[in-house]
Amino acid sequence: MTKGRESNIKDITYKVDLDVSEGLKALKALNRESRKAISSLKELEEQHRKMSDLQGDVK
């Protein structure tokens, strides 16, 4: 604000109505699929650990 000038700023209110249901559905689906992928990776990691343990026992 410039010195010596008064501000004439008024309050402005906006109402926004958005439909985000499709976006929320997509995010939920993405979250569901990412949880499945994480579960699969954990299972793969466990199997890899078991195989590594078995190979260590053979040597």
Order of alpha helices (4+ residues) and beta strands (2+ residues): alpha
